[in-house]
Amino acid sequence: MNNQLLPSKKIVLFGTSADPPTAGHQTILNWLAEHYDLVVVWASDNPFKEHQTTLQHRSQMLQVAIDEIEPRKHNIKLCQELSDRRTLITLQKAREIWTDAEFTLVIGADLVKQIVKWYRIEELLKQVKILLVPRPGYAITKSDLESLRNIGGRCTIATLNAPRVSSTAYRLEQDKTVITPAVQQYIQGQHLYSAV
């Protein structure tokens, strides 16, 4: 398969801080690749978070993590050009590339309460389905789902068990078990996170 951005029927959009990408990100990407025609991923600047590493490094680490997935998935595409602090703008960029696609937006369970405050959220929800990805330590409550559905959210909860790992554990506790060997090698080579 070539690297051209080809139209696809069911496209899932997965923006992630990836600060750094973890084994959990790989698990999610692998699951998405089995359920959608195309998985479009990018490193994002979440306006509600503080990032420790530049967007460029986070994007490169994300590509390293994608390349490390075995067996190789040919329907996962890093599209850093879609990254925008506003998800609605990201979606508009995606629609210019894939004009005939049905889009689903991936939201981690940690963002369920936050999404209702996003820029022009009701307009966004008219154009995408929402796939909620469970995360250990973050409950997806009936109340949260109702809040999202009340503003037009069409939500599904992913049936995957992501490992109990987080980028925060790496940044704060220097827990090398949460990231993959290739990402760790990149971090050391680029002297990121004080070369943890």
Contact map, one row per residue, 1 for C-alpha under 8 A:
1110000000000000000000000000000000000000000000000000000000000000000000000100000000000000000000000000000000000000000000000000000000000000000000000000000000000000000000000000000000000000000000000000
1111000000000000000000000000000000000000000000000000000000000000000000000000000000000000000000000000000000000000000000000000000000000000000000000000000000000000000000000000000000000000000000000000
1111100000000000000000000000000000000000000000000000000000000000000000000000000000000000000000000000000000000000000000000000000000000000000000000000000000000000000000000000000000000000000000000000
0111110000000000000000000000000000000000000000000000000000000000000000000000000000000000000000000000000000000000000000000000000000000000000000000000000000000000000000000000000000000000000000000000
0011111000000000000000000000000000000000000000000000000000000000000000000000000000000000000000001000000000000000000000000000000000000000000000000000000000000000000000000000000000000000000000000000
0001111100000000000000000000000000000000000000000000000000000000000000000000000000000000000000001100000000000000000000000000000000000000000000000000000000000000000000000000000000000000000000000000
0000111110000000000000000000000000000000000000000000000000000000000000000000000000000000000000001111100000000000000000000000000000000000000000000000000000000000000000000000000000000000000000000000
0000011111100000000000000000000000001100000000000000000000000000000000000000000000000000000000000101100000000000000000000000000000000000000000000000000000000000000000000000000000000000000000000000
0000001111100000000000000000000000001000000000000000000000000000000000000000000000000000000000000001110000000000000000000000000000000000000000000000000000000000000000000000000000000000000000000000
0000000111110000000000000000000000011100000000000000000000000000000000000000000000000000000000000000111100000000000000000000000000000000000000000000000000000000000000000000000000000000000000000000
0000000111111000000000000000000000011111000000000000000000000000000000000000000000000000000000000000111100000000000000000000000000000000000000000000000000000000000000000000000000000000000000000000
0000000001111100000000000000000100010111000000000000000000000000000000000000000000000000000000000000001111000000000000000000000000000000000000000000000000000000000000000000000000000000000000000000
0000000000111110000000000000000000000011100000000000000000000000000000000000000000000000000000000000001111000000000000000000000000000000000000000000000000000000000000000000000000000000000000000000
0000000000011111000000000000000000000011110000000000000000000000000000000000000000000000000000000000000011100000000000000000000000000000000000000000000000000000000000000000000000000000000000000000
0000000000001111100000000000000000000000111100000000000000000000000000000000000000100000000000000000000001000000000000000000000000000000000000000000000000000000000000000000000000000000000000000000
0000000000000111110000000000000000000000111100000000000000000000000000000000000000000000000000000000000000000000000000000000000000000000000000000000000000000000000000000000000000000000000000000000
0000000000000011111110000000000000000000001111000010000001000000000000000000000000000000000000000000000000000000000000000000000000000000000000000000000000000000000000000000000000000000000000000000
0000000000000001111111000000000000000000001100000000000001101100000000000000000000000000000000000000000000000000000000000000000000000000000000000000000000000000000000100000000000000000000000000000
0000000000000000111110000000000000000000000000000011100001000000000000000000000000000000000000000000000000000000000000000000000000000000000000000000000000000000000000110000000000000000000000000000
0000000000000000111111000000000000000000000000000000000001001100000000000000000000000000000000000000000000000000000000000000000000000000000000000000000000000000000000100100000000100010000000000000
0000000000000000111111111000000000000000000000000000000001001100100000000000000000000000000000000000000000000000000000000000000000000000000000000000000000000000000000100000000000100010000000000000
0000000000000000010111111100000000000000000000000000000000000000100000000000000000000000000000000000000000000000000000000000000000000000000000000000000000000000000011100000000001110000000000000000
0000000000000000000011111110000000000000000000000000000000000000000000000000000000000000000000000000000000000000000000000000000000000000000000000000000000000000001010000000000001110000000000000000
0000000000000000000011111111000000000000000000000000000000000000000000000000000000000000000000000000000000000000000000000000000000000000000000000000000000000000011111000000000001000000000000000000
0000000000000000000011111111100000000000000000000000000000000000000000000000000000000000000000000000000000000000000000000000000000000000000000000000000000000000000000000000000000000000000000000000
0000000000000000000001111111110000000000000000000000000000000000110010000000000000000000000000000000000000000000000000000000000000000000000000000000000000000000000000000000000000000000000000000000
0000000000000000000000111111111000000000000000000000000000000000000000000000000000000000000000000000000000000000000000000000000000000000000000000000000000000000011000000000000000000000000000000000
0000000000000000000000011111111100000000000000000000000000000000000000000000000000000000000000000000000000000000000000000000000000000000000000000000000000000001010000000000000000000000000000000000
0000000000000000000000001111111110000010000000000000000000000000010000000001000000000000000000000000000000000000000000000000000000000000000000000000000000000000000000000000000000000000000000000000
0000000000000000000000000111111111000000000000000000000000000000000010001000000000000000000000000000000000000000000000000000000000000000000000000000000000000000000000000000000000000000000000000000
0000000000000000000000000011111111100000000000000000000000000000000000000000000000000000000000000000000000000000000000000000000000000000000000000000000000000001000000000000000000000000000000000000
0000000000010000000000000001111111110010000000000000000000000000000000000000000000000000000000000000000000000000000000000000000000000000000000000000000000000000000000000000000000000000000000000000
0000000000000000000000000000111111111110000000000000000000000000000000001011000000000000000000000000000000000000000000000000000000000000000000000000000000000000000000000000000000000000000000000000
0000000000000000000000000000011111110000000000000000000000000000000000000000000000000000000000000000000000000000000000000000000000000000000000000000000000000000000000000000000000000000000000000000
0000000000000000000000000000001111111000000000000000000000000000000000000000000000000000000000000000000000000000000000000000000000000000000000000000000000000000000000000000000000000000000000000000
0000000001110000000000000000000111111110000000000000000000000000000000000000000000000000000000000000000000000000000000000000000000000000000000000000000000000000000000000000000000000000000000000000
0000000111100000000000000000000010111110000000000000000000000000000000000010000000000000000000000000000000000000000000000000000000000000000000000000000000000000000000000000000000000000000000000000
0000000101110000000000000000000010011111000000000000000000000000000000000011100000000000000000000000000000000000000000000000000000000000000000000000000000000000000000000000000000000000000000000000
0000000000111100000000000000100110011111100000000000000000000000000000000011100000000000000000000000000000000000000000000000000000000000000000000000000000000000000000000000000000000000000000000000
0000000000111100000000000000000000000111110000000000000000000000000000000001111000000000000000000000000000000000000000000000000000000000000000000000000000000000000000000000000000000000000000000000
0000000000001111000000000000000000000011111000000000000000000000000000000001111100000000000000000000000000000000000000000000000000000000000000000000000000000000000000000000000000000000000000000000
0000000000000111000000000000000000000001111100000000000000100100000000000000011111100000000000000000000000000000000000000000000000000000000000000000000000000000000000000000000000000000000000000000
0000000000000011110000000000000000000000111110000000001001100100000000000000000100100000000000000000000000000000000000000000000000000000000000000000000000000000000000000000000000000000000000000000
0000000000000011110000000000000000000000011111000000001000000000000000000000000000111000000000000000000000000000000000000000000000000000000000000000000000000000000000000000000000000000000000000000
0000000000000000100000000000000000000000001111101010001000000000000000000000000000111000000000000000000000000000000000000000000000000000000000000000000000000000000000000000000000000000000000000000
0000000000000000100000000000000000000000000111111100000000000000000000000000000000001000000000000000000000000000000000000000000000000000000000000000000000000000000000000000000000000000000000000000
0000000000000000000000000000000000000000000011111100000000000000000000000000000000001000000000000000000000000000000000000000000000000000000000000000000000000000000000000000000000000000000000000000
0000000000000000000000000000000000000000000001111100000000000000000000000000000000000000000000000000000000000000000000000000000000000000000000000000000000000000000000000000000000000000000000000000
0000000000000000000000000000000000000000000011111110000000000000000000000000000000000000000000000000000000000000000000000000000000000000000000000000000000000000000000000000000000000000000000000000
0000000000000000000000000000000000000000000001111111000000000000000000000000000000000000000000000000000000000000000000000000000000000000000000000000000000000000000000000000000000000000000000000000
0000000000000000101000000000000000000000000010001111110000000000000000000000000000000000000000000000000000000000000000000000000000000000000000000000000000000000000000000000000000000000000000000000
0000000000000000001000000000000000000000000000000111110000000000000000000000000000000000000000000000000000000000000000000000000000000000000000000000000000000000000000000000000000000000000000001000
0000000000000000001000000000000000000000000000000011111011000000000000000000000000000000000000000000000000000000000000000000000000000000000000000000000000000000000000000000000000000000000000011000
0000000000000000000000000000000000000000000000000011111111000000000000000000000000000000000000000000000000000000000000000000000000000000000000000000000000000000000000000000000000000000000000000000
0000000000000000000000000000000000000000001110000000111111100000000000000000000000000000000000000000000000000000000000000000000000000000000000000000000000000000000000000000000000000000000000000000
0000000000000000000000000000000000000000000000000000011111110000000000000000000000000000000000000000000000000000000000000000000000000000000000000000000000000000000000000000000000000000000000000000
0000000000000000000000000000000000000000000000000000111111111000000000000000000000000000000000000000000000000000000000000000000000000000000000000000000000000000000000000000000000000000000000000000
0000000000000000111110000000000000000000001000000000111111111100000000000000000000000000000000000000000000000000000000000000000000000000000000000000000000000000000000000000000000000000000000000000
0000000000000000010000000000000000000000011000000000001111111110000000000000000100000000000000000000000000000000000000000000000000000000000000000000000000000000000000000000000000000000000000000000
0000000000000000000000000000000000000000000000000000000111111111000000000000000000000000000000000000000000000000000000000000000000000000000000000000000000000000000000000000000000000000000000000000
0000000000000000010110000000000000000000000000000000000011111111100000000000000000000000000000000000000000000000000000000000000000000000000000000000000000000000000000000000000000000010010000000000
0000000000000000010110000000000000000000011000000000000001111111110000000000010000000000000000000000000000000000000000000000000000000000000000000000000000000000000000000000000000000000000000000000
0000000000000000000000000000000000000000000000000000000000111111111000000000010000000000000000000000000000000000000000000000000000000000000000000000000000000000000000000000000000000000000000000000
0000000000000000000000000000000000000000000000000000000000011111111100000000000000000000000000000000000000000000000000000000000000000000000000000000000000000000000000000000000000000110000000000000
0000000000000000000011000100000000000000000000000000000000001111111110000000000000000000000000000000000000000000000000000000000000000000000000000000000000000000000000000000000000010110000000000000
0000000000000000000000000100100000000000000000000000000000000111111110000001000000000000000000000000000000000000000000000000000000000000000000000000000000000000000000000000000000000000000000000000
0000000000000000000000000000000000000000000000000000000000000011111110010000000000000000000000000000000000000000000000000000000000000000000000000000000000000000000000000000000000000000000000000000
0000000000000000000000000000000000000000000000000000000000000001111111010000000000000000000000000000000000000000000000000000000000000000000000000000000000000000000000000000000000000100000000000000
0000000000000000000000000100010000000000000000000000000000000000111111111000000000000000000000000000000000000000000000000000000000000000000000000000000000000000000000000000000000000000000000000000
0000000000000000000000000000000000000000000000000000000000000000000111111000000000000000000000000000000000000000000000000000000000000000000000000000000000000000000000000000000000000000000000000000
0000000000000000000000000000000000000000000000000000000000000000000011111000000000000000000000000000000000000000000000000000000000000000000000000000000000000000000000000000000000000000000000000000
0000000000000000000000000000000000000000000000000000000000000000001111111100000000000000000000000000000000000000000000000000000000000000000000000000000000000000000000000000000000000000000000000000
0000000000000000000000000000010010000000000000000000000000000000000011111111000000000000000000000000000000000000000000000000000000000000000000000000000000000000000000000000000000000000000000000000
1000000000000000000000000000000000000000000000000000000000000000000000011111100000000000000000000000000000000000000000000000000000000000000000000000000000000000000000000000000000000000000000000000
0000000000000000000000000000000010001110000000000000000000000000000000001111100000000000000000000000000000000000000000000000000000000000000000000000000000000000000000000000000000000000000000000000
0000000000000000000000000000100010000111100000000000000000000000010000001111110000000000000000000000000000000000000000000000000000000000000000000000000000000000000000000000000000000000000000000000
0000000000000000000000000000000000000111100000000000000000000000000000000111111000000000000000000000000000000000000000000000000000000000000000000000000000000000000000000000000000000000000000000000
0000000000000000000000000000000000000001110000000000000000000110000000000001111100000000000000000000000000000000000000000000000000000000000000000000000000000000000000000000000000000000000000000000
0000000000000000000000000000000000000001110000000000000000000000000000000000111111100000000000000000000000000000000000000000000000000000000000000000000000000000000000000000000000000000000000000000
0000000000000000000000000000000000000000111000000000000000100000000000000000011111100000000000000000000000000000000000000000000000000000000000000000000000000000000000000000000000000000000000000000
0000000000000000000000000000000000000000010000000000000000000000000000000000001111100000000000000000000000000000000000000000000000000000000000000000000000000000000000000000000000000000000000000000
0000000000000000000000000000000000000000010000000000000000000000000000000000001111110000011011000000000000000000000000000000000000000000000000000000000000000000000000000000000000000000000000000000
0000000000000010000000000000000000000000011110000000000000000000000000000000001111111000010000000000000000000000000000000000000000000000000000000000000000000000000000000000000000000000000000000000
0000000000000000000000000000000000000000000110000000000000000000000000000000000001111110110000000000000000000000000000000000000000000000000000000000000000000000000000000000000000000000000000000000
0000000000000000000000000000000000000000000111100000000000000000000000000000000000111110000000000000000000000000000000000000000000000000000000000000000000000000000000000000000000000000000000000000
0000000000000000000000000000000000000000000000000000000000000000000000000000000000011111110000000000000000000000000001100000000000000000000000000000000000000000000000000000000000000000000000000000
0000000000000000000000000000000000000000000000000000000000000000000000000000000000011111111000000000000000000000000000100001000000000000000000000000000000000000000000000000000000000000000000000000
0000000000000000000000000000000000000000000000000000000000000000000000000000000000000111111100000000000000000000000000111011000000000000000000000000000000000000000000000000000000000000000000000000
0000000000000000000000000000000000000000000000000000000000000000000000000000000000010111111110000000000000000000000000000000000000000000000000000000000000000000000000000000000000000000000000000000
0000000000000000000000000000000000000000000000000000000000000000000000000000000001110111111111000000000000000000000000000000000000000000000000000000000000000000000000000000000000000000000000000000
0000000000000000000000000000000000000000000000000000000000000000000000000000000001000011111111100000000000000000000000000001000000000000000000000000000000000000000000000000000000000000000000000000
0000000000000000000000000000000000000000000000000000000000000000000000000000000000000001111111110000000000000000000000000000000000000000000000000000000000000000000000000000000000000000000000000000
0000000000000000000000000000000000000000000000000000000000000000000000000000000001000000111111111000000000000000000000000000000000000000000000000000000000000000000000000000000000000000000000000000
0000000000000000000000000000000000000000000000000000000000000000000000000000000001000000011111111100000000000000000000000000000000000000000000000000000000000000000000000000000000000000000000000000
0000000000000000000000000000000000000000000000000000000000000000000000000000000000000000001111111111100000000000000000000000000000000000000000000000000000000000000000000000000000000000000000000000
0000000000000000000000000000000000000000000000000000000000000000000000000000000000000000000111111110000000000000000000000000000000000000000000000000000000000000000000000000000000000000000000000000
0000111000000000000000000000000000000000000000000000000000000000000000000000000000000000000011111110000000000000000000000000000000000000000000000000000000000000000000000000000000000000000000000000
0000011100000000000000000000000000000000000000000000000000000000000000000000000000000000000001111111100000000000000000000000000000000000000000000000000000000000000000000000000000000000000000000000
0000001000000000000000000000000000000000000000000000000000000000000000000000000000000000000000111111100000000000000000000000000000000000000000000000000000000000000000000000000000000000000000000000
0000001110000000000000000000000000000000000000000000000000000000000000000000000000000000000000100111110000000000000000000000000000000000000000000000000000000000000000000000000000000000000000000000
0000001111100000000000000000000000000000000000000000000000000000000000000000000000000000000000100111111000000000000000000000000000000000000000000000000000000000000000000000000000000000000000000000
0000000011100000000000000000000000000000000000000000000000000000000000000000000000000000000000000001111100000000000000000000000100000000000000000000000000000000000000000000000000000000000000000000
0000000001111000000000000000000000000000000000000000000000000000000000000000000000000000000000000000111110000000000000000000001110000000000000000000000000000000000000000000000000000000000000000000
0000000001111000000000000000000000000000000000000000000000000000000000000000000000000000000000000000011111000000000000000000000111100000000000000000000000000000000000000000000000000000000000000000
0000000000011100000000000000000000000000000000000000000000000000000000000000000000000000000000000000001111100000000000000000000111100000000000000000000000000000000000000000000000000000000000000000
0000000000011110000000000000000000000000000000000000000000000000000000000000000000000000000000000000000111110000000000000000000001111000000000000000000000000000000000000000000000000000000000000000
0000000000000100000000000000000000000000000000000000000000000000000000000000000000000000000000000000000011111011000000000000000001111000000000000000000000000000000000000000000000000000000000000000
0000000000000000000000000000000000000000000000000000000000000000000000000000000000000000000000000000000001111111000000000000000000011110000000000000000000000000000000000000000000000000000000000000
0000000000000000000000000000000000000000000000000000000000000000000000000000000000000000000000000000000000111111000000000000000000011110011100000000000000000000000000000000000000000000000000000000
0000000000000000000000000000000000000000000000000000000000000000000000000000000000000000000000000000000000011111100000000000000000000010010000000000000000000000000000000000000000000000000000000000
0000000000000000000000000000000000000000000000000000000000000000000000000000000000000000000000000000000000111111111000000000000000000000000000000000000000000000000000000000000000000000000000000000
0000000000000000000000000000000000000000000000000000000000000000000000000000000000000000000000000000000000111111111100000000000000010000000100010000000000000000000000000000000000000000000000000000
0000000000000000000000000000000000000000000000000000000000000000000000000000000000000000000000000000000000000111111100000000000000000000000000010000000000000000000000000000000000000000000000000000
0000000000000000000000000000000000000000000000000000000000000000000000000000000000000000000000000000000000000011111111000000000000000000000000000000000000000000000000000000000000000000000000000000
0000000000000000000000000000000000000000000000000000000000000000000000000000000000000000000000000000000000000011111111001000000000000000000000000000000000000000000000000000000000000000000000000000
0000000000000000000000000000000000000000000000000000000000000000000000000000000000000000000000000000000000000001111111001000000000000000000000000011000000000000000000000000000000000000000000000000
0000000000000000000000000000000000000000000000000000000000000000000000000000000000000000000000000000000000000000011111101000000000000000000000000000000000000000000000000000000000000000000000000000
0000000000000000000000000000000000000000000000000000000000000000000000000000000000000100000000000000000000000000011111111000000000000000000000000000000000000000000000000000000000000000000000000000
0000000000000000000000000000000000000000000000000000000000000000000000000000000000000111000000000000000000000000000011111000000000000000000000000000000000000000000000000000000000000000000000000000
0000000000000000000000000000000000000000000000000000000000000000000000000000000000000001000000000000000000000000000001111111000000000000000000000000000000000000000000000000000000000000000000000000
0000000000000000000000000000000000000000000000000000000000000000000000000000000000000001000000000000000000000000001111111111100000000000000000000000000000000000000000000000000000000000000000000000
0000000000000000000000000000000000000000000000000000000000000000000000000000000000000000000000000000000000000000000000011111110000000000000000000000001100000000000000000000000000000000000000000000
0000000000000000000000000000000000000000000000000000000000000000000000000000000000000001000000000000000000000000000000011111111000000000000000000000000000000000000000000000000000000000000000000000
0000000000000000000000000000000000000000000000000000000000000000000000000000000000000011001000000000000000000000000000011111111100000000000000000000000000000000000000000000000000000000000000000000
0000000000000000000000000000000000000000000000000000000000000000000000000000000000000000000000000000000000000000000000001111111111000000000000000000001111000000000000000000000000000000000000000000
0000000000000000000000000000000000000000000000000000000000000000000000000000000000000000000000000000000000000000000000000111111100000000000000000000000110000000000000000000000000000000000000000000
0000000000000000000000000000000000000000000000000000000000000000000000000000000000000000000000000000001000000000000000000011111110000000000000000000000000000000000000000000000000000000000000000000
0000000000000000000000000000000000000000000000000000000000000000000000000000000000000000000000000000011110000000000000000001111111000000000000000000000001000000000000000000000000000000000000000000
0000000000000000000000000000000000000000000000000000000000000000000000000000000000000000000000000000001110000000000000000000101111100000000000000000000011100000000000000000000000000000000000000000
0000000000000000000000000000000000000000000000000000000000000000000000000000000000000000000000000000000111100000000000000000100111110000000000000000000011110000000000000000000000000000000000000000
0000000000000000000000000000000000000000000000000000000000000000000000000000000000000000000000000000000111100000000000000000000011111000000000000000000000111100000000000000000000000000000000000000
0000000000000000000000000000000000000000000000000000000000000000000000000000000000000000000000000000000001111001000000000000000001111100000000000000000000111100000000000000000000000000000000000000
0000000000000000000000000000000000000000000000000000000000000000000000000000000000000000000000000000000001111000000000000000000000111110000000000000000000001111000000000000000000000000000000000000
0000000000000000000000000000000000000000000000000000000000000000000000000000000000000000000000000000000000011000000000000000000000011111011100000000000000001101110000000000000000000000000000000000
0000000000000000000000000000000000000000000000000000000000000000000000000000000000000000000000000000000000011100000000000000000000001111111000000000000000000000110100000000000000000000000000000000
0000000000000000000000000000000000000000000000000000000000000000000000000000000000000000000000000000000000000000000000000000000000000111111000000000000000000000011100000000000000000000000000000000
0000000000000000000000000000000000000000000000000000000000000000000000000000000000000000000000000000000000000000000000000000000000000011111000000000000000000000000000000000000000000000000000000000
0000000000000000000000000000000000000000000000000000000000000000000000000000000000000000000000000000000000001100000000000000000000000111111100000000000000000000000000000000000000000000000000000000
0000000000000000000000000000000000000000000000000000000000000000000000000000000000000000000000000000000000001000000000000000000000000111111110000000000000000000000000000000000000000000000000000000
0000000000000000000000000000000000000000000000000000000000000000000000000000000000000000000000000000000000001001000000000000000000000100011111011000000000000000000000000000000000000000000000000000
0000000000000000000000000000000000000000000000000000000000000000000000000000000000000000000000000000000000000000000000000000000000000000001111111000000000000000000000000000000000000000000000000000
0000000000000000000000000000000000000000000000000000000000000000000000000000000000000000000000000000000000000000000000000000000000000000000111111100000000000000000000000000000000000000000000000000
0000000000000000000000000000000000000000000000000000000000000000000000000000000000000000000000000000000000000000000000000000000000000000000011111110000000000000000000000000000000000000000000000000
0000000000000000000000000000000000000000000000000000000000000000000000000000000000000000000000000000000000000001100000000000000000000000000111111111000000000000000000000000000000000000000000000000
0000000000000000000000000000000000000000000000000000000000000000000000000000000000000000000000000000000000000000000000000000000000000000000111111111100000100000000000000000000000000000000000000000
0000000000000000000000000000000000000000000000000000000000000000000000000000000000000000000000000000000000000000000000000000000000000000000001111111110000000000000000000000000000000000000000000000
0000000000000000000000000000000000000000000000000000000000000000000000000000000000000000000000000000000000000000000100000000000000000000000000111111111000000000000000000000000000000000000000000000
0000000000000000000000000000000000000000000000000000000000000000000000000000000000000000000000000000000000000000000100000000000000000000000000011111111110100000000000000000000000000000000000000000
0000000000000000000000000000000000000000000000000000000000000000000000000000000000000000000000000000000000000000000000000000000000000000000000001111111111100000000000000000000000000000000000000000
0000000000000000000000000000000000000000000000000000000000000000000000000000000000000000000000000000000000000000000000000000000000000000000000000111111110000000000000000000000000000000000000000000
0000000000000000000000000000000000000000000000000000000000000000000000000000000000000000000000000000000000000000000000000100100000000000000000000011111110000000000000000000000000000000000000000000
0000000000000000000000000000000000000000000000000000000000000000000000000000000000000000000000000000000000000000000000000100110000000000000000000001111111000000000000000000000000000000000000000000
0000000000000000000000000000000000000000000000000000000000000000000000000000000000000000000000000000000000000000000000000000110011000000000000000001111111100000000000000000000000000000000000000000
0000000000000000000000000000000000000000000000000000000000000000000000000000000000000000000000000000000000000000000000000000100111000000000000000000100111110000000000000000000000000000000000000000
0000000000000000000000000000000000000000000000000000000000000000000000000000000000000000000000000000000000000000000000000000000011110000000000001001100011111000000000000000000000000000000000000000
0000000000000000000000000000000000000000000000000000000000000000000000000000000000000000000000000000000000000000000000000000000001110000000000000000000001111100000000000000000000000000000000000000
0000000000000000000000000000000000000000000000000000000000000000000000000000000000000000000000000000000000000000000000000000000000111100000000000000000000111110000000000000000000000000000000000000
0000000000000000000000000000000000000000000000000000000000000000000000000000000000000000000000000000000000000000000000000000000000111100000000000000000000011111000000000000000000000000000000000000
0000000000000000000000000000000000000000000000000000000000000000000000000000000000000000000000000000000000000000000000000000000000001000000000000000000000001111100000000000000000000000000000000000
0000000000000000000000000001001000000000000000000000000000000000000000000000000000000000000000000000000000000000000000000000000000001100000000000000000000000111110000000000000000000000000000000000
0000000000000000000000000000000000000000000000000000000000000000000000000000000000000000000000000000000000000000000000000000000000000110000000000000000000000011111000000000000000000000000000000000
0000000000000000000000010011000000000000000000000000000000000000000000000000000000000000000000000000000000000000000000000000000000000111000000000000000000000001111100000000000000000000000000000000
0000000000000000000000110010000000000000000000000000000000000000000000000000000000000000000000000000000000000000000000000000000000000001000000000000000000000000111110000000000000000000000000000000
0000000000000000000000010000000000000000000000000000000000000000000000000000000000000000000000000000000000000000000000000000000000000011000000000000000000000000011111000000000000000000000000000000
0000000000000000000001110000000000000000000000000000000000000000000000000000000000000000000000000000000000000000000000000000000000000000000000000000000000000000001111101000000001000000000000000000
0000000000000000000001010000000000000000000000000000000000000000000000000000000000000000000000000000000000000000000000000000000000000000000000000000000000000000000111111100000001000000000000000000
0000000000000000011111000000000000000000000000000000000000000000000000000000000000000000000000000000000000000000000000000000000000000000000000000000000000000000000011111110000001000000000000000000
0000000000000000001000000000000000000000000000000000000000000000000000000000000000000000000000000000000000000000000000000000000000000000000000000000000000000000000001111111100000000000000000000000
0000000000000000000000000000000000000000000000000000000000000000000000000000000000000000000000000000000000000000000000000000000000000000000000000000000000000000000011111111111001000000000000000000
0000000000000000000100000000000000000000000000000000000000000000000000000000000000000000000000000000000000000000000000000000000000000000000000000000000000000000000001111111111101100000000000000000
0000000000000000000000000000000000000000000000000000000000000000000000000000000000000000000000000000000000000000000000000000000000000000000000000000000000000000000000111111111000000000000000001000
0000000000000000000000000000000000000000000000000000000000000000000000000000000000000000000000000000000000000000000000000000000000000000000000000000000000000000000000011111110000000000000000000000
0000000000000000000000000000000000000000000000000000000000000000000000000000000000000000000000000000000000000000000000000000000000000000000000000000000000000000000000011111111000000000000000000000
0000000000000000000000000000000000000000000000000000000000000000000000000000000000000000000000000000000000000000000000000000000000000000000000000000000000000000000000001111111100000000000000000001
0000000000000000000000000000000000000000000000000000000000000000000000000000000000000000000000000000000000000000000000000000000000000000000000000000000000000000000000001110111111000000000000000000
0000000000000000000000000000000000000000000000000000000000000000000000000000000000000000000000000000000000000000000000000000000000000000000000000000000000000000000000000100011111100001000000000000
0000000000000000000000000000000000000000000000000000000000000000000000000000000000000000000000000000000000000000000000000000000000000000000000000000000000000000000000000000001111110000000000000000
0000000000000000000001110000000000000000000000000000000000000000000000000000000000000000000000000000000000000000000000000000000000000000000000000000000000000000000011101100001111110000000000000000
0000000000000000000111100000000000000000000000000000000000000000000000000000000000000000000000000000000000000000000000000000000000000000000000000000000000000000000000000100000111111011000000000000
0000000000000000000001100000000000000000000000000000000000000000100000000000000000000000000000000000000000000000000000000000000000000000000000000000000000000000000000000000000011111111000000000000
0000000000000000000000000000000000000000000000000000000000000000000000000000000000000000000000000000000000000000000000000000000000000000000000000000000000000000000000000000000000111111100000000000
0000000000000000000000000000000000000000000000000000000000000001100100000000000000000000000000000000000000000000000000000000000000000000000000000000000000000000000000000000000000011111110000000000
0000000000000000000110000000000000000000000000000000000000001001100000000000000000000000000000000000000000000000000000000000000000000000000000000000000000000000000000000000000000111111111000000000
0000000000000000000000000000000000000000000000000000000000000000000000000000000000000000000000000000000000000000000000000000000000000000000000000000000000000000000000000000000100111111111100000000
0000000000000000000000000000000000000000000000000000000000000000000000000000000000000000000000000000000000000000000000000000000000000000000000000000000000000000000000000000000000001111111110000000
0000000000000000000000000000000000000000000000000000000000001000000000000000000000000000000000000000000000000000000000000000000000000000000000000000000000000000000000000000000000000111111111000000
0000000000000000000000000000000000000000000000000000000000000000000000000000000000000000000000000000000000000000000000000000000000000000000000000000000000000000000000000000000000000011111111111011
0000000000000000000000000000000000000000000000000000000000000000000000000000000000000000000000000000000000000000000000000000000000000000000000000000000000000000000000000000000000000001111111110011
0000000000000000000000000000000000000000000000000000000000000000000000000000000000000000000000000000000000000000000000000000000000000000000000000000000000000000000000000000000000000000111111100000
0000000000000000000000000000000000000000000000000000000000000000000000000000000000000000000000000000000000000000000000000000000000000000000000000000000000000000000000000000000000000000011111110010
0000000000000000000000000000000000000000000000000000000000000000000000000000000000000000000000000000000000000000000000000000000000000000000000000000000000000000000000000000000000000000001111111110
0000000000000000000000000000000000000000000000000000100000000000000000000000000000000000000000000000000000000000000000000000000000000000000000000000000000000000000000000000000000000000001101111111
0000000000000000000000000000000000000000000000000001100000000000000000000000000000000000000000000000000000000000000000000000000000000000000000000000000000000000000000000010000000000000001000111111
0000000000000000000000000000000000000000000000000000000000000000000000000000000000000000000000000000000000000000000000000000000000000000000000000000000000000000000000000000000000000000000000111111
0000000000000000000000000000000000000000000000000000000000000000000000000000000000000000000000000000000000000000000000000000000000000000000000000000000000000000000000000000000000000000001101111111
0000000000000000000000000000000000000000000000000000000000000000000000000000000000000000000000000000000000000000000000000000000000000000000000000000000000000000000000000000010000000000001100011111
